[in-house]
C-alpha cells in the first residue's frame, strides 16, 4: 500500500486524479519477524553428513553465506579475483552488492575459507572464474527445505535466511558492533541493518551479567 500510495500521489500531482483518495487513510508499518538459524542449528547443518553430493554442495554454499552475509545473487557472481588480501593480511571478500551496487568488504572466517578451498578445483568454478558452483535460486531453496527435514529443523529454510543468520547469530550475538555488520552487509545506513539484526536474549543476558558484576564491584 505504501508503494501504491506513491503512485496515486504522483497521479494527483499530474492532475490525473481530482483528489487524494488516501487523505483519510492511515497506514502503520509492523516489524516482520525475520527468521534466522540459532548457533546450534547452524552447527548441526554444517556437521551433517549427507549421502547425496547434491545436498552437500547446497549445504556448503548456504553455510558459506551464513558466515559471510552474502545474498544469493552476490554468491552467484562472486569471482576468484574478488578474494583479496585485506589490511590485516588475511583473506577478505571485496565485492559490490548486485542489488544496490554498494561496496561490501568481508573478512573471511575459517569456515568459509575451508569451503572455498574445497571447491577451488571444481570444473564449473574453473570454467566461470567463480568461487562456488551455485545452482539456481529455486533449486537451492528446494534442496534447503530437504536439508532442514534431514537435520530436524522445523523452520522454513531458504537462502535468504543465511543473511539474517550472519547478522544475528554469527556477528551481533558475538559482540561485533552493528556499524561493522552494516559495512559488511553493504548497507548504506544502520536502519537497513536493524531490519536484519535482532538483539538475542542470550546477548541481553550476557550484557546484563557484565553490568551486574560491575555494579557488584562498585557496591
Secondary structure as a PSIPRED ss2 file (coil, helix, strand):
# PSIPRED VFORMAT (PSIPRED V4.0)

   1 X C   1.000  0.000  0.000
   2 X H   0.000  1.000  0.000
   3 X H   0.000  1.000  0.000
   4 X H   0.000  1.000  0.000
   5 X H   0.000  1.000  0.000
   6 X H   0.000  1.000  0.000
   7 X H   0.000  1.000  0.000
   8 X H   0.000  1.000  0.000
   9 X H   0.000  1.000  0.000
  10 X H   0.000  1.000  0.000
  11 X H   0.000  1.000  0.000
  12 X H   0.000  1.000  0.000
  13 X H   0.000  1.000  0.000
  14 X C   1.000  0.000  0.000
  15 X C   1.000  0.000  0.000
  16 X C   1.000  0.000  0.000
  17 X C   1.000  0.000  0.000
  18 X C   1.000  0.000  0.000
  19 X C   1.000  0.000  0.000
  20 X C   1.000  0.000  0.000
  21 X C   1.000  0.000  0.000
  22 X C   1.000  0.000  0.000
  23 X C   1.000  0.000  0.000
  24 X C   1.000  0.000  0.000
  25 X C   1.000  0.000  0.000
  26 X C   1.000  0.000  0.000
  27 X C   1.000  0.000  0.000
  28 X C   1.000  0.000  0.000
  29 X C   1.000  0.000  0.000
  30 X C   1.000  0.000  0.000
  31 X C   1.000  0.000  0.000
  32 X C   1.000  0.000  0.000
  33 X C   1.000  0.000  0.000
  34 X C   1.000  0.000  0.000
  35 X C   1.000  0.000  0.000
  36 X C   1.000  0.000  0.000
  37 X C   1.000  0.000  0.000
  38 X C   1.000  0.000  0.000
  39 X H   0.000  1.000  0.000
  40 X H   0.000  1.000  0.000
  41 X H   0.000  1.000  0.000
  42 X H   0.000  1.000  0.000
  43 X H   0.000  1.000  0.000
  44 X H   0.000  1.000  0.000
  45 X H   0.000  1.000  0.000
  46 X H   0.000  1.000  0.000
  47 X H   0.000  1.000  0.000
  48 X C   1.000  0.000  0.000
  49 X C   1.000  0.000  0.000
  50 X C   1.000  0.000  0.000
  51 X C   1.000  0.000  0.000
  52 X C   1.000  0.000  0.000
  53 X H   0.000  1.000  0.000
  54 X H   0.000  1.000  0.000
  55 X H   0.000  1.000  0.000
  56 X H   0.000  1.000  0.000
  57 X H   0.000  1.000  0.000
  58 X H   0.000  1.000  0.000
  59 X H   0.000  1.000  0.000
  60 X H   0.000  1.000  0.000
  61 X H   0.000  1.000  0.000
  62 X H   0.000  1.000  0.000
  63 X H   0.000  1.000  0.000
  64 X H   0.000  1.000  0.000
  65 X H   0.000  1.000  0.000
  66 X H   0.000  1.000  0.000
  67 X C   1.000  0.000  0.000
  68 X C   1.000  0.000  0.000
  69 X C   1.000  0.000  0.000
  70 X C   1.000  0.000  0.000
  71 X C   1.000  0.000  0.000
  72 X H   0.000  1.000  0.000
  73 X H   0.000  1.000  0.000
  74 X H   0.000  1.000  0.000
  75 X H   0.000  1.000  0.000
  76 X H   0.000  1.000  0.000
  77 X H   0.000  1.000  0.000
  78 X C   1.000  0.000  0.000
  79 X E   0.000  0.000  1.000
  80 X H   0.000  1.000  0.000
  81 X H   0.000  1.000  0.000
  82 X H   0.000  1.000  0.000
  83 X E   0.000  0.000  1.000
  84 X E   0.000  0.000  1.000
  85 X E   0.000  0.000  1.000
  86 X C   1.000  0.000  0.000
  87 X C   1.000  0.000  0.000
  88 X C   1.000  0.000  0.000
  89 X C   1.000  0.000  0.000
  90 X C   1.000  0.000  0.000
  91 X E   0.000  0.000  1.000
  92 X E   0.000  0.000  1.000
  93 X E   0.000  0.000  1.000
  94 X E   0.000  0.000  1.000
  95 X E   0.000  0.000  1.000
  96 X E   0.000  0.000  1.000
  97 X C   1.000  0.000  0.000
  98 X C   1.000  0.000  0.000
  99 X C   1.000  0.000  0.000
 100 X C   1.000  0.000  0.000
 101 X C   1.000  0.000  0.000
 102 X C   1.000  0.000  0.000
 103 X E   0.000  0.000  1.000
 104 X E   0.000  0.000  1.000
 105 X E   0.000  0.000  1.000
 106 X E   0.000  0.000  1.000
 107 X E   0.000  0.000  1.000
 108 X C   1.000  0.000  0.000
 109 X C   1.000  0.000  0.000
 110 X H   0.000  1.000  0.000
 111 X H   0.000  1.000  0.000
 112 X H   0.000  1.000  0.000
 113 X H   0.000  1.000  0.000
 114 X H   0.000  1.000  0.000
 115 X H   0.000  1.000  0.000
 116 X H   0.000  1.000  0.000
 117 X H   0.000  1.000  0.000
 118 X H   0.000  1.000  0.000
 119 X C   1.000  0.000  0.000
 120 X C   1.000  0.000  0.000
 121 X C   1.000  0.000  0.000
 122 X C   1.000  0.000  0.000
 123 X H   0.000  1.000  0.000
 124 X H   0.000  1.000  0.000
 125 X H   0.000  1.000  0.000
 126 X H   0.000  1.000  0.000
 127 X H   0.000  1.000  0.000
 128 X H   0.000  1.000  0.000
 129 X C   1.000  0.000  0.000
 130 X E   0.000  0.000  1.000
 131 X C   1.000  0.000  0.000
 132 X C   1.000  0.000  0.000
 133 X C   1.000  0.000  0.000
 134 X C   1.000  0.000  0.000
 135 X C   1.000  0.000  0.000
 136 X C   1.000  0.000  0.000
 137 X H   0.000  1.000  0.000
 138 X H   0.000  1.000  0.000
 139 X H   0.000  1.000  0.000
 140 X H   0.000  1.000  0.000
 141 X H   0.000  1.000  0.000
 142 X H   0.000  1.000  0.000
 143 X H   0.000  1.000  0.000
 144 X H   0.000  1.000  0.000
 145 X H   0.000  1.000  0.000
 146 X H   0.000  1.000  0.000
 147 X H   0.000  1.000  0.000
 148 X H   0.000  1.000  0.000
 149 X H   0.000  1.000  0.000
 150 X H   0.000  1.000  0.000
 151 X H   0.000  1.000  0.000
 152 X C   1.000  0.000  0.000
 153 X C   1.000  0.000  0.000
 154 X C   1.000  0.000  0.000
 155 X C   1.000  0.000  0.000
 156 X C   1.000  0.000  0.000
 157 X C   1.000  0.000  0.000
 158 X C   1.000  0.000  0.000
 159 X C   1.000  0.000  0.000
 160 X H   0.000  1.000  0.000
 161 X H   0.000  1.000  0.000
 162 X H   0.000  1.000  0.000
 163 X H   0.000  1.000  0.000
 164 X H   0.000  1.000  0.000
 165 X H   0.000  1.000  0.000
 166 X H   0.000  1.000  0.000
 167 X H   0.000  1.000  0.000
 168 X H   0.000  1.000  0.000
 169 X H   0.000  1.000  0.000
 170 X H   0.000  1.000  0.000
 171 X H   0.000  1.000  0.000
 172 X H   0.000  1.000  0.000
 173 X H   0.000  1.000  0.000
 174 X H   0.000  1.000  0.000
 175 X C   1.000  0.000  0.000
 176 X C   1.000  0.000  0.000
 177 X C   1.000  0.000  0.000
 178 X H   0.000  1.000  0.000
 179 X H   0.000  1.000  0.000
 180 X H   0.000  1.000  0.000
 181 X H   0.000  1.000  0.000
 182 X H   0.000  1.000  0.000
 183 X H   0.000  1.000  0.000
 184 X H   0.000  1.000  0.000
 185 X H   0.000  1.000  0.000
 186 X C   1.000  0.000  0.000
 187 X C   1.000  0.000  0.000
 188 X C   1.000  0.000  0.000
 189 X C   1.000  0.000  0.000
 190 X H   0.000  1.000  0.000
 191 X H   0.000  1.000  0.000
 192 X H   0.000  1.000  0.000
 193 X H   0.000  1.000  0.000
 194 X H   0.000  1.000  0.000
 195 X H   0.000  1.000  0.000
 196 X H   0.000  1.000  0.000
 197 X C   1.000  0.000  0.000
 198 X C   1.000  0.000  0.000
 199 X C   1.000  0.000  0.000
 200 X C   1.000  0.000  0.000
 201 X H   0.000  1.000  0.000
 202 X H   0.000  1.000  0.000
 203 X H   0.000  1.000  0.000
 204 X H   0.000  1.000  0.000
 205 X H   0.000  1.000  0.000
 206 X H   0.000  1.000  0.000
 207 X H   0.000  1.000  0.000
 208 X H   0.000  1.000  0.000
 209 X H   0.000  1.000  0.000
 210 X H   0.000  1.000  0.000
 211 X H   0.000  1.000  0.000
 212 X H   0.000  1.000  0.000
 213 X H   0.000  1.000  0.000
 214 X H   0.000  1.000  0.000
 215 X H   0.000  1.000  0.000
 216 X H   0.000  1.000  0.000
 217 X H   0.000  1.000  0.000
 218 X H   0.000  1.000  0.000
 219 X C   1.000  0.000  0.000
